[in-house]
């Protein structure tokens, strides 16, 4: 299980990456040092070979090894110490050599002979039994256009080889040790870095549908873990809101449908027991139909309210003339107001345009006007006032009803809330009109405010962002 963890993966791949980097760097360093050694040796060998090939040395190139050693030592001094000299003829046979070679013969390969016959100076590293690796130069000499001699000078790479071996040993020890230390440190640091993730996991496992209000602790909101926790908290908030809406919907439906269902059951039981005449059954069916209609209205309103709050209600956004819309709305409700003996007054200051869904804005206004008419006694008036400021348009619905107690104002937009608890449901409405109006207004960037004075009436003000010109 541990090999599948993020902690192990981070440590493993970090160690692998570091191992590759160290191996590549160490190889590069080793090759650079080795090439530097070769370069220094090649430069010194070239100096000696050129000295031996000079016209001054021509009389001595054919001398015995003891003479050659002495001449080279006198001519080149310390440079010739620990150097091996062989002189080959044009066919590759040894013509003369230094005494320190004793019975050892430094090889002249066919490829080197071929290169030398073409006038090329050849550098190579050769290994001969009885000697350390030797770095050599093959320097061709020509006479009458033909290869006459090859000056072969070698130098032991004993010190360089020993140094390179020590470097390799250091690298072979250092790289695994470094990987072990870095891997251990990476394991520890990965554990510390991922500790908040482990805490988030444990906290998230404790969150259920019953405690969605719990939130994860955000230690540092500016790092990746903090942003993950904040994102998770926002997701929890949305889930909590959705669960609350679902519970609210279920609670509202069960609460509001209980009364009409009780009425249906009671009236049906009474009718089956006592009704005798056809008229009695017709009255029972009419009463049942009214209750069924009421239940349908409750369900439709609740579904619409849920869609609005969830942001799932489609809106046809366009420019809306509030003056024209208010005239249209008042025209549709004027007859109903007249039957109730309520006057409707529109106070306006000219065309005012906002951006929104025309039908939904009209629904907001109708809900507020019907609410005002519901609480205004016969002979009273409801004033609809259209005004605007620099950035907003306002429509006020002021009734002349009994007003709202101050302690009830914060709750009037809640579902099924009624100021008059004793009011009969059939006369008091469903208690959803203000909730729907508020949600629809806010869905279009607006807001609703309310003010009230007991005994004088209430004023509901709807504010929308104003457009400064019409298209």
Secondary structure, 3 states (H helix, E strand, C coil): CHHHCHHHHHHHHHHHHHHHHHHHHHHHHHHHHHHHHHHHHHHHHHHHHHHHHCHHHHHHCCCCHHHHHHHHHHHHHHHHCCEEEEEEECCCCEEEECHHHCCCCCCCCHHHHHHHHCCCCEEEEECCCCCCCEEEEEEEEEECCEEEEEEEEEEECHHHHHHHHHHHHHHHHHHHHHHHHHHHHHHHHHHHHHHHHHHHHHHHHHCCCCCCCCCCCCCCCCCHHHHHHHHHHHHHHHHHHHHHHHHHHHHHHHHHHHHHHHHHHHHHHHHHHHCCCHHHHHHHHHHHHHHHHHHHHHHHHHHHHHHHHCCCCCCCEEEEEHHHHHHHHHHHHHHHHHHCCCEEEEECCCCCEEEEEHHHHHHHHHHHHHHHHHHCCCCCEEEEEEEECCCEEEEEEECCCCCCCHHHHCCCCCCCCCCCCCCCHHHHCCCCHHHHHHHHHHHCCCEEEEEEECCCEEEEEEEEEEECCCC
